[in-house]
Amino acid sequence: MPTTKDILICAPTREECERLAPLLVTIAQQGTFAALDVDYAKGVANLKRWLELPNQFVVGAWIDGDPVGAMIGFVSQQWYSQDWTAHDRLLFVHPEYRGHGIGRALAEAFDAWRLERGAKLAFINIAAGVNPDAAGRTAAAAGFTHVGPVYVKGT
């Protein structure tokens, strides 16, 4: 199994987005997100578009050139404040590679990125329902504090 020195944490190229998207679709087919239809082409297009925007975070975890995890997020101003906050869209590590610090490394990269952009707070949401206890431990290992549950209602 990999060690953290075997893992490259970096933004994908536009071409690598095509290889990263199938991994990310995996989470869309699990937990609460399984209720949503997957538009693969839209996902790839968004990854490529977000790479170009300074307020969007797209980073992959790569081992020998293969994607094994990713984190996507963004910074925005709160509606009531001039302050910026950072929010994840997803944090996912392929099940075969969990437990080796990849999720923590992705969360730490997200935190460093938000600090560079002046965001006062960062949020990692574990509402996907895919092993929330492990996801919470990953966020905590990266220095995030648990602040409460998320409630979801679908059609």
TIZA-267320 format. One line per field, with one value per residue: residue in one letter; x, y, z of N, C-alpha, C, O in turn. Coordinates in nm, 4 decimals. Example, Ala and Ser with C-alpha at 12.3 -4.5 7.8 and 13.67 -1.06 7.14 Angstrom:
TIZA-267320
residuo c(a, s) $
n.u c(1.3190, 1.2850) $
n.v c(-0.5690, -0.2250) $
n.w c(0.7800, 0.7080) $
ca.u c(1.2300, 1.3670) $
ca.v c(-0.4500, -0.1060) $
ca.w c(0.7800, 0.7140) $
c.u c(1.3200, 1.2900) $
c.v c(-0.3300, 0.0030) $
c.w c(0.7800, 0.7870) $
o.u c(1.4236, 1.3409) $
o.v c(-0.3319, 0.1138) $
o.w c(0.8465, 0.8039) $
//
This chain:
TIZA-267320
residuo c(m, p, t, t, k, d, i, l, i, c, a, p, t, r, e, e, c, e, r, l, a, p, l, l, v, t, i, a, q, q, g, t, f, a, a, l, d, v, d, y, a, k, g, v, a, n, l, k, r, w, l, e, l, p, n, q, f, v, v, g, a, w, i, d, g, d, p, v, g, a, m, i, g, f, v, s, q, q, w, y, s, q, d, w, t, a, h, d, r, l, l, f, v, h, p, e, y, r, g, h, g, i, g, r, a, l, a, e, a, f, d, a, w, r, l, e, r, g, a, k, l, a, f, i, n, i, a, a, g, v, n, p, d, a, a, g, r, t, a, a, a, a, g, f, t, h, v, g, p, v, y, v, k, g, t) $
n.u c(0.0830, 0.0314, 0.2491, 0.2483, 0.4484, 0.4426, 0.2329, 0.0997, -0.0240, -0.2089, -0.3377, -0.5363, -0.4514, -0.6229, -0.6649, -0.6337, -0.8636, -1.0527, -0.9765, -1.0016, -1.2714, -1.4288, -1.3650, -1.4749, -1.7422, -1.8036, -1.8578, -2.0901, -2.2681, -2.3258, -2.4475, -2.6328, -2.6252, -2.6825, -2.9431, -2.9514, -2.9387, -2.6653, -2.4748, -2.2341, -2.0811, -2.1352, -2.0144, -1.7385, -1.7011, -1.7485, -1.5357, -1.3161, -1.3776, -1.3747, -1.1050, -0.9983, -1.0853, -1.0219, -1.1477, -1.2191, -1.1491, -0.9775, -0.8387, -0.6391, -0.5511, -0.2807, -0.1329, 0.1380, 0.0581, -0.2121, -0.5460, -0.6528, -0.7969, -0.9741, -1.0435, -1.2802, -1.3685, -1.4654, -1.4317, -1.6175, -1.7934, -1.9756, -2.3254, -2.3890, -2.1584, -1.8286, -1.6341, -1.4609, -1.5359, -1.4564, -1.5700, -1.6305, -1.7024, -1.6799, -1.5065, -1.3174, -1.1884, -1.0701, -1.2021, -1.0099, -0.7812, -0.8106, -0.7408, -0.4734, -0.3869, -0.4500, -0.6945, -0.6709, -0.4447, -0.5510, -0.7507, -0.5883, -0.4497, -0.6616, -0.7226, -0.4859, -0.4992, -0.7344, -0.6494, -0.4559, -0.6224, -0.7471, -0.9694, -1.1628, -1.2846, -1.3184, -1.5100, -1.5907, -1.8077, -1.9913, -2.2135, -2.2723, -2.3119, -2.1585, -1.9857, -1.9739, -1.8537, -1.5815, -1.5194, -1.5526, -1.3443, -1.1302, -1.1509, -1.1159, -0.8543, -0.7197, -0.7422, -0.9931, -1.3010, -1.5753, -1.9028, -2.1724, -2.4689, -2.5967, -2.8978, -3.1006, -3.3386, -3.5238, -3.6930) $
n.v c(-0.1185, 0.2358, 0.4963, 0.8231, 0.9572, 0.8495, 0.9631, 1.2079, 1.5233, 1.7387, 1.9863, 1.8747, 1.8480, 1.9860, 1.7721, 1.5578, 1.5770, 1.4247, 1.1710, 1.1860, 1.2272, 0.9771, 0.8546, 1.0388, 1.0209, 0.7897, 0.8525, 0.9906, 0.7938, 0.6798, 0.6754, 0.9641, 1.1042, 0.9251, 0.9438, 1.1257, 1.1950, 1.1215, 1.3306, 1.2880, 1.4250, 1.6905, 1.6976, 1.6631, 1.8910, 2.0922, 2.0433, 2.1131, 2.3825, 2.4915, 2.4717, 2.6959, 2.9084, 3.1392, 3.1215, 2.8631, 2.5312, 2.2550, 1.9544, 1.6671, 1.3396, 1.1475, 0.8429, 0.6987, 0.8252, 0.7686, 0.8558, 0.8578, 0.9835, 1.2879, 1.6378, 1.8928, 2.2309, 2.5650, 2.9240, 3.1871, 3.4956, 3.5574, 3.6204, 3.8232, 3.9512, 4.0904, 3.9089, 3.6096, 3.2641, 2.9151, 2.6279, 2.2823, 2.0865, 1.8232, 1.5529, 1.2851, 0.9573, 0.6776, 0.3623, 0.1502, 0.2825, 0.4121, 0.5166, 0.5751, 0.8314, 0.9942, 1.1339, 1.3154, 1.4587, 1.5797, 1.7411, 1.9082, 2.0395, 2.1807, 2.3496, 2.5017, 2.6306, 2.7847, 2.9618, 3.1056, 3.2528, 3.4156, 3.3322, 3.3157, 3.1042, 2.7494, 2.4875, 2.1469, 1.9268, 1.6450, 1.5269, 1.3352, 1.0839, 0.8604, 0.6546, 0.8309, 0.8508, 0.7840, 0.9835, 1.2075, 1.1641, 1.1957, 1.4681, 1.5802, 1.4959, 1.6635, 1.8967, 2.0145, 2.1045, 1.9370, 2.0504, 1.9977, 1.8207, 1.7415, 1.7752, 1.6115, 1.6195, 1.4635, 1.4217) $
n.w c(0.0000, -0.0468, 0.0750, 0.2239, 0.0890, -0.1619, -0.2874, -0.4958, -0.4611, -0.6357, -0.8681, -1.1410, -1.4913, -1.7770, -1.9470, -1.7732, -1.6262, -1.7561, -1.6802, -1.4075, -1.3577, -1.3741, -1.1285, -0.9512, -1.0120, -0.8858, -0.6151, -0.6538, -0.6955, -0.4589, -0.1189, -0.0093, -0.2494, -0.4475, -0.5256, -0.7255, -1.0772, -1.2900, -1.4879, -1.6837, -1.8808, -1.8125, -1.5619, -1.6255, -1.7846, -1.5925, -1.4112, -1.5750, -1.6278, -1.3690, -1.3079, -1.4221, -1.2737, -1.0133, -0.7655, -0.7242, -0.6207, -0.7240, -0.6846, -0.7208, -0.5972, -0.6686, -0.7670, -0.9083, -1.1443, -1.1614, -1.0721, -0.7362, -0.5494, -0.4633, -0.4159, -0.4172, -0.4103, -0.3039, -0.2637, -0.1161, -0.0520, 0.2430, 0.2580, 0.4311, 0.5010, 0.4485, 0.4634, 0.3628, 0.3048, 0.2896, 0.1163, 0.0766, -0.2139, -0.2622, -0.1089, -0.1687, -0.1528, -0.3171, -0.2233, -0.1966, -0.1256, 0.1099, 0.4481, 0.4490, 0.4771, 0.2630, 0.2306, 0.4442, 0.3557, 0.1259, 0.2432, 0.3976, 0.1934, 0.0818, 0.2972, 0.3148, 0.0669, 0.0962, 0.2941, 0.1553, -0.0039, 0.1726, 0.3174, 0.6059, 0.7386, 0.6944, 0.5569, 0.5735, 0.4470, 0.5374, 0.4263, 0.2370, 0.3291, 0.3017, 0.4767, 0.7169, 0.9721, 0.9351, 0.7498, 0.9100, 1.0940, 0.9217, 0.8499, 1.1050, 1.1582, 0.9912, 1.1227, 1.1416, 1.3054, 1.4493, 1.4079, 1.3962, 1.2817, 0.9476, 0.7761, 0.5378, 0.2753, 0.0302, -0.2903) $
ca.u c(0.0000, 0.1126, 0.2776, 0.2211, 0.5517, 0.4088, 0.1121, 0.1141, -0.1455, -0.1978, -0.4495, -0.5237, -0.4533, -0.7537, -0.6729, -0.6485, -1.0024, -1.1220, -0.9413, -1.0457, -1.4179, -1.4888, -1.3474, -1.5677, -1.8773, -1.8210, -1.9265, -2.2248, -2.3512, -2.3316, -2.5054, -2.7452, -2.6161, -2.7304, -3.0761, -2.9364, -2.8915, -2.5284, -2.4472, -2.0883, -2.0253, -2.1440, -1.9115, -1.6072, -1.6983, -1.7333, -1.3979, -1.2294, -1.4105, -1.3309, -0.9591, -0.9641, -1.1411, -0.9398, -1.2229, -1.2541, -1.0412, -0.9858, -0.7108, -0.6441, -0.4450, -0.2336, -0.0287, 0.1884, -0.0189, -0.3533, -0.6196, -0.7036, -0.8773, -0.9864, -1.1223, -1.3282, -1.4287, -1.4710, -1.4409, -1.7173, -1.8277, -2.1046, -2.4230, -2.4007, -2.0253, -1.7232, -1.5407, -1.4687, -1.5338, -1.4288, -1.6630, -1.6007, -1.8084, -1.6624, -1.3769, -1.3366, -1.0728, -1.1115, -1.2023, -0.8863, -0.6692, -0.8461, -0.6634, -0.3306, -0.3592, -0.4794, -0.8014, -0.6142, -0.3580, -0.6388, -0.8123, -0.4835, -0.4250, -0.7770, -0.7071, -0.3776, -0.5510, -0.8296, -0.5732, -0.3953, -0.7277, -0.7975, -1.0944, -1.1506, -1.3336, -1.3311, -1.6094, -1.5940, -1.9414, -1.9914, -2.3543, -2.2919, -2.3569, -2.0681, -1.8963, -1.9559, -1.7614, -1.4453, -1.5029, -1.5331, -1.2084, -1.0383, -1.1560, -1.0552, -0.7096, -0.6661, -0.7585, -1.1284, -1.3799, -1.7139, -1.9935, -2.3114, -2.5167, -2.6629, -3.0220, -3.1280, -3.4719, -3.5338, -3.8275) $
ca.v c(0.0000, 0.3570, 0.5854, 0.9597, 1.0036, 0.7960, 1.0309, 1.3436, 1.6032, 1.8543, 2.0102, 1.8009, 1.9241, 1.9723, 1.6353, 1.4660, 1.5832, 1.3102, 1.0522, 1.2071, 1.2248, 0.8474, 0.8348, 1.1262, 0.9686, 0.6831, 0.9060, 1.0315, 0.6735, 0.6265, 0.7591, 1.0515, 1.1513, 0.8220, 0.9841, 1.2196, 1.1439, 1.1648, 1.3837, 1.2765, 1.5336, 1.8124, 1.6881, 1.6890, 2.0319, 2.1735, 2.0302, 2.1925, 2.5237, 2.5322, 2.4856, 2.8299, 3.0118, 3.1509, 3.0939, 2.7210, 2.4399, 2.1203, 1.8880, 1.5213, 1.2609, 1.0626, 0.7443, 0.6507, 0.8872, 0.7303, 0.9259, 0.7731, 1.0685, 1.4258, 1.7314, 2.0069, 2.3296, 2.7023, 3.0310, 3.2894, 3.5845, 3.5349, 3.7194, 3.9287, 3.9915, 4.1048, 3.7986, 3.4938, 3.1306, 2.8083, 2.5158, 2.1726, 2.0239, 1.6813, 1.4975, 1.1426, 0.8713, 0.5443, 0.2721, 0.0702, 0.3664, 0.4801, 0.4790, 0.5991, 0.9742, 1.0679, 1.2296, 1.4208, 1.5412, 1.6613, 1.8425, 2.0046, 2.1214, 2.2703, 2.4489, 2.5922, 2.7083, 2.8858, 3.0644, 3.1896, 3.3383, 3.4996, 3.2832, 3.3049, 2.9730, 2.6446, 2.3870, 2.0178, 1.8725, 1.4993, 1.4939, 1.2294, 0.9630, 0.7500, 0.6356, 0.9616, 0.8471, 0.7914, 1.1162, 1.2996, 1.1449, 1.2548, 1.6136, 1.6111, 1.4756, 1.7806, 2.0129, 2.0683, 2.0780, 1.8958, 2.1525, 1.9547, 1.7338, 1.7940, 1.7051, 1.6108, 1.5745, 1.4522, 1.4055) $
ca.w c(0.0000, -0.0595, 0.1865, 0.1796, -0.0049, -0.2938, -0.3325, -0.5477, -0.4435, -0.7244, -0.9590, -1.2668, -1.6159, -1.8426, -1.9997, -1.6600, -1.5787, -1.8171, -1.6002, -1.2705, -1.3502, -1.3371, -0.9843, -0.8805, -1.0340, -0.7869, -0.4966, -0.6949, -0.7014, -0.3233, -0.0155, -0.0428, -0.3870, -0.5392, -0.5707, -0.8361, -1.2051, -1.3214, -1.6214, -1.6885, -1.9626, -1.7321, -1.4586, -1.6857, -1.8246, -1.4726, -1.3623, -1.6620, -1.6073, -1.2355, -1.3080, -1.4712, -1.1868, -0.8923, -0.6429, -0.7262, -0.5805, -0.7816, -0.6606, -0.7210, -0.5339, -0.7778, -0.7394, -1.0375, -1.2519, -1.1566, -0.9671, -0.6278, -0.4634, -0.5097, -0.3378, -0.4940, -0.3216, -0.3532, -0.1645, -0.1476, 0.0578, 0.3054, 0.2140, 0.5314, 0.5455, 0.3488, 0.4865, 0.2743, 0.3638, 0.1927, 0.1284, -0.0151, -0.2938, -0.2326, -0.0686, -0.1937, -0.1740, -0.3607, -0.1072, -0.1852, -0.0812, 0.2348, 0.5660, 0.4256, 0.4878, 0.1396, 0.2599, 0.5281, 0.2708, 0.0411, 0.3295, 0.4334, 0.0751, 0.0745, 0.4023, 0.2744, -0.0458, 0.1452, 0.3652, 0.0518, -0.0578, 0.2787, 0.3763, 0.7514, 0.7817, 0.5921, 0.5925, 0.5044, 0.4680, 0.5216, 0.4041, 0.1380, 0.3971, 0.2704, 0.5898, 0.7803, 1.0863, 0.8810, 0.6901, 1.0222, 1.1470, 0.8240, 0.8672, 1.2348, 1.1461, 0.9207, 1.2085, 1.1377, 1.4245, 1.4257, 1.4594, 1.3972, 1.1732, 0.8296, 0.7487, 0.3943, 0.2365, -0.1154, -0.3449) $
c.u c(0.0874, 0.1428, 0.2543, 0.3276, 0.5272, 0.2955, 0.1450, -0.0211, -0.1284, -0.3232, -0.4292, -0.5059, -0.5937, -0.7718, -0.6952, -0.7891, -1.0835, -1.0955, -0.9882, -1.1971, -1.4763, -1.4753, -1.4517, -1.7123, -1.9070, -1.8949, -2.0684, -2.3208, -2.3665, -2.4049, -2.6200, -2.7426, -2.6625, -2.8702, -3.0700, -2.8888, -2.7528, -2.5229, -2.2951, -2.0253, -2.0280, -2.0367, -1.7728, -1.5956, -1.6806, -1.5927, -1.3039, -1.2524, -1.3573, -1.1794, -0.9165, -1.0065, -1.0650, -1.0148, -1.2655, -1.1307, -1.0689, -0.8477, -0.7325, -0.5312, -0.4074, -0.1250, 0.0115, 0.1039, -0.1667, -0.4249, -0.6752, -0.7892, -0.8837, -1.0627, -1.1552, -1.3935, -1.4274, -1.4650, -1.5472, -1.7373, -1.9635, -2.1988, -2.4316, -2.2663, -1.9333, -1.6204, -1.5685, -1.4670, -1.5090, -1.5201, -1.6220, -1.7252, -1.8016, -1.5198, -1.3946, -1.2029, -1.1265, -1.1014, -1.0740, -0.7701, -0.6999, -0.7590, -0.5143, -0.2961, -0.3909, -0.5878, -0.7516, -0.5276, -0.4410, -0.7021, -0.7105, -0.4492, -0.5376, -0.7630, -0.5969, -0.4242, -0.6443, -0.7567, -0.5060, -0.4963, -0.7946, -0.9295, -1.0745, -1.1912, -1.3334, -1.4266, -1.5893, -1.7258, -1.9375, -2.1335, -2.3757, -2.3407, -2.2721, -1.9650, -1.8692, -1.8618, -1.6168, -1.4191, -1.4800, -1.3942, -1.1048, -1.0343, -1.0890, -0.9033, -0.6427, -0.6900, -0.8965, -1.2049, -1.5221, -1.8078, -2.1404, -2.3519, -2.5766, -2.7885, -3.0532, -3.2706, -3.4775, -3.6771, -3.8739) $
c.v c(0.1247, 0.4212, 0.7260, 1.0108, 0.9514, 0.8727, 1.1720, 1.4128, 1.7277, 1.8680, 1.9270, 1.8976, 1.9092, 1.8298, 1.5337, 1.4695, 1.4662, 1.1824, 1.0633, 1.1897, 1.0873, 0.8160, 0.9154, 1.0826, 0.8575, 0.7343, 0.9483, 0.9128, 0.6089, 0.7236, 0.8446, 1.0958, 1.0481, 0.8542, 1.0756, 1.1494, 1.2019, 1.2100, 1.3930, 1.3924, 1.6654, 1.8124, 1.7201, 1.8365, 2.1231, 2.1637, 2.1181, 2.3421, 2.5729, 2.5481, 2.6277, 2.9409, 3.0190, 3.1204, 2.9473, 2.6364, 2.3028, 2.0581, 1.7381, 1.4639, 1.1550, 0.9681, 0.6847, 0.7010, 0.8524, 0.8048, 0.8276, 0.8532, 1.2081, 1.5075, 1.8498, 2.1027, 2.4676, 2.7992, 3.1296, 3.3785, 3.5450, 3.6480, 3.8396, 3.9891, 4.0128, 3.9916, 3.6816, 3.3645, 3.0301, 2.6901, 2.4062, 2.1355, 1.8730, 1.6540, 1.3476, 1.0740, 0.7334, 0.4478, 0.1906, 0.1491, 0.4423, 0.4302, 0.5012, 0.7485, 1.0559, 1.1726, 1.3460, 1.5143, 1.6313, 1.7740, 1.9480, 2.0951, 2.2234, 2.3830, 2.5496, 2.6846, 2.8187, 2.9959, 3.1598, 3.2894, 3.4237, 3.4555, 3.2593, 3.1683, 2.8773, 2.5387, 2.2615, 1.9528, 1.7211, 1.4473, 1.3817, 1.1006, 0.8415, 0.7450, 0.7676, 0.9616, 0.8593, 0.9284, 1.2202, 1.2870, 1.2063, 1.4061, 1.6544, 1.5969, 1.5934, 1.9092, 2.0766, 2.0235, 2.0407, 1.9984, 2.1111, 1.8773, 1.8123, 1.7103, 1.7189, 1.5608, 1.5725, 1.4391, 1.2631) $
c.w c(0.0000, 0.0750, 0.1346, 0.0837, -0.1464, -0.3605, -0.3772, -0.5328, -0.5296, -0.8096, -1.0852, -1.3837, -1.6752, -1.8949, -1.8870, -1.6006, -1.6339, -1.7375, -1.4565, -1.2561, -1.3161, -1.1884, -0.9076, -0.8991, -0.9333, -0.6644, -0.5308, -0.7000, -0.5642, -0.2320, -0.0653, -0.1892, -0.4895, -0.5915, -0.6932, -0.9621, -1.2326, -1.4670, -1.6325, -1.7654, -1.8865, -1.6242, -1.5114, -1.7242, -1.7032, -1.4155, -1.4434, -1.6424, -1.4729, -1.2274, -1.3429, -1.3755, -1.0548, -0.7623, -0.6323, -0.6976, -0.6416, -0.7672, -0.6599, -0.6382, -0.6363, -0.7262, -0.8733, -1.1538, -1.2538, -1.0446, -0.8640, -0.5301, -0.5204, -0.4075, -0.4263, -0.3950, -0.3839, -0.2353, -0.2123, -0.0264, 0.1134, 0.2665, 0.3079, 0.5701, 0.4260, 0.3602, 0.3923, 0.3561, 0.2518, 0.2226, 0.0316, -0.0949, -0.2730, -0.1905, -0.0806, -0.2151, -0.2123, -0.2424, -0.0882, -0.1265, 0.0472, 0.3495, 0.5523, 0.4253, 0.3648, 0.1633, 0.3435, 0.4435, 0.1785, 0.1236, 0.3709, 0.3152, 0.0567, 0.1771, 0.3668, 0.1618, 0.0027, 0.2216, 0.2670, -0.0046, 0.0490, 0.3397, 0.5255, 0.8040, 0.6635, 0.6452, 0.5084, 0.5448, 0.4456, 0.4990, 0.3032, 0.2022, 0.3666, 0.3832, 0.6629, 0.9001, 1.0395, 0.8188, 0.7991, 1.0822, 1.0529, 0.8397, 0.9980, 1.2292, 1.0758, 0.9993, 1.2073, 1.2623, 1.3863, 1.4880, 1.4531, 1.2738, 1.0563, 0.8091, 0.6011, 0.3728, 0.0861, -0.1596, -0.3357) $
o.u c(0.2032, 0.0716, 0.2419, 0.2995, 0.5852, 0.2654, 0.2105, -0.1214, -0.0439, -0.4033, -0.3162, -0.5418, -0.6733, -0.8812, -0.7674, -0.8296, -1.1725, -1.1823, -1.0120, -1.2447, -1.5679, -1.5656, -1.5100, -1.7957, -2.0230, -1.9853, -2.1572, -2.4422, -2.4146, -2.4216, -2.6957, -2.8480, -2.6798, -2.9120, -3.1721, -2.8087, -2.7264, -2.5617, -2.2352, -1.9272, -1.9335, -1.9750, -1.6980, -1.4928, -1.6060, -1.5356, -1.2213, -1.1569, -1.3018, -1.1301, -0.8116, -0.9676, -1.0451, -0.9517, -1.3400, -1.0211, -1.1721, -0.7515, -0.8311, -0.4302, -0.4934, -0.0363, -0.0713, 0.0807, -0.2401, -0.3716, -0.7367, -0.8478, -0.8101, -1.1361, -1.0707, -1.4660, -1.3930, -1.4901, -1.5643, -1.7030, -2.0537, -2.1542, -2.4770, -2.2599, -1.9569, -1.5306, -1.6814, -1.4049, -1.5370, -1.5445, -1.5834, -1.8380, -1.9039, -1.4260, -1.4774, -1.1156, -1.2168, -1.0027, -1.0340, -0.6712, -0.6219, -0.7103, -0.4364, -0.1890, -0.3621, -0.5740, -0.7855, -0.5363, -0.4046, -0.7066, -0.7442, -0.4225, -0.5125, -0.7891, -0.6141, -0.3922, -0.6355, -0.7973, -0.4994, -0.4588, -0.8891, -0.9951, -0.9806, -1.1369, -1.3464, -1.4242, -1.5729, -1.7509, -1.8851, -2.1697, -2.4891, -2.4037, -2.3097, -1.8690, -1.7545, -1.7966, -1.5386, -1.3099, -1.3979, -1.3325, -1.0043, -0.9266, -1.0138, -0.8314, -0.5246, -0.6618, -0.9154, -1.1770, -1.5828, -1.7953, -2.2258, -2.2785, -2.6030, -2.7851, -3.0347, -3.3175, -3.4398, -3.7702, -3.9854) $
o.v c(0.1203, 0.4023, 0.7462, 1.1001, 1.0036, 0.8496, 1.2471, 1.3656, 1.8124, 1.7753, 1.9108, 2.0150, 1.8282, 1.7738, 1.4355, 1.3756, 1.4146, 1.0956, 0.9622, 1.1425, 1.0813, 0.7568, 0.8665, 1.1050, 0.8339, 0.6674, 0.9423, 0.9314, 0.4960, 0.8409, 0.8032, 1.1223, 1.0814, 0.7973, 1.1002, 1.0561, 1.3182, 1.1362, 1.4938, 1.4512, 1.7438, 1.9156, 1.7956, 1.8996, 2.2208, 2.2651, 2.1898, 2.4198, 2.6824, 2.6291, 2.6745, 3.0562, 2.9162, 3.0961, 2.9112, 2.6668, 2.2417, 2.1030, 1.6883, 1.5294, 1.0815, 1.0089, 0.6269, 0.6283, 0.9019, 0.8165, 0.7270, 0.7963, 1.2433, 1.4543, 1.9003, 2.0594, 2.4848, 2.7607, 3.1522, 3.3423, 3.5047, 3.7606, 3.9466, 4.0702, 3.9604, 3.9800, 3.6582, 3.3571, 3.0568, 2.6564, 2.4338, 2.1516, 1.8047, 1.7226, 1.2888, 1.1248, 0.6803, 0.4509, 0.1649, 0.0905, 0.5283, 0.3171, 0.4523, 0.7875, 1.1756, 1.2873, 1.4614, 1.6363, 1.7467, 1.8887, 2.0662, 2.2139, 2.3384, 2.4991, 2.6698, 2.8034, 2.9326, 3.1120, 3.2802, 3.3983, 3.4968, 3.5346, 3.1909, 3.1220, 2.9183, 2.5048, 2.2694, 1.9275, 1.6752, 1.3392, 1.3371, 1.0178, 0.7298, 0.8220, 0.8117, 1.0625, 0.9353, 0.9834, 1.3105, 1.3874, 1.2617, 1.4656, 1.7518, 1.6770, 1.6205, 2.0183, 2.1829, 1.9173, 2.1052, 2.0306, 2.1854, 1.8698, 1.9321, 1.5881, 1.8264, 1.4713, 1.6699, 1.4444, 1.2317) $
o.w c(0.0415, 0.1736, 0.0138, 0.0039, -0.2416, -0.4777, -0.3049, -0.5864, -0.5007, -0.8218, -1.1311, -1.3744, -1.6276, -1.8877, -1.9045, -1.5321, -1.5664, -1.7284, -1.3906, -1.1529, -1.2340, -1.1292, -0.8109, -0.8115, -0.8995, -0.6144, -0.4458, -0.7080, -0.5537, -0.2656, -0.1531, -0.2470, -0.6068, -0.6924, -0.7574, -0.9558, -1.2018, -1.5576, -1.5950, -1.7199, -1.8949, -1.5978, -1.4492, -1.6996, -1.7097, -1.3753, -1.3869, -1.6405, -1.4637, -1.1489, -1.2987, -1.3943, -0.9900, -0.6595, -0.5412, -0.7447, -0.6138, -0.8296, -0.6057, -0.6124, -0.6848, -0.6512, -0.9436, -1.2504, -1.3393, -0.9342, -0.8996, -0.4379, -0.6125, -0.3242, -0.5001, -0.3055, -0.5008, -0.1210, -0.3321, 0.0861, 0.0400, 0.2443, 0.2674, 0.6625, 0.3171, 0.2768, 0.3490, 0.4622, 0.1349, 0.3385, -0.0820, -0.0484, -0.2670, -0.2310, -0.0110, -0.2854, -0.1477, -0.1688, 0.0253, -0.0825, 0.0883, 0.3482, 0.6341, 0.3789, 0.3615, 0.1206, 0.3172, 0.4580, 0.1558, 0.0791, 0.3784, 0.3337, 0.0204, 0.1457, 0.3871, 0.1617, -0.0432, 0.2151, 0.2916, -0.0480, 0.0192, 0.4074, 0.5663, 0.9043, 0.5482, 0.7635, 0.3867, 0.6626, 0.3441, 0.5454, 0.2859, 0.1364, 0.4022, 0.3842, 0.6702, 0.9269, 1.0967, 0.8331, 0.7830, 1.1176, 1.0976, 0.8425, 1.0017, 1.2889, 1.0973, 0.9498, 1.2664, 1.3180, 1.3008, 1.6061, 1.5016, 1.1753, 1.0660, 0.8232, 0.5440, 0.4432, 0.0210, -0.0792, -0.3772) $
//
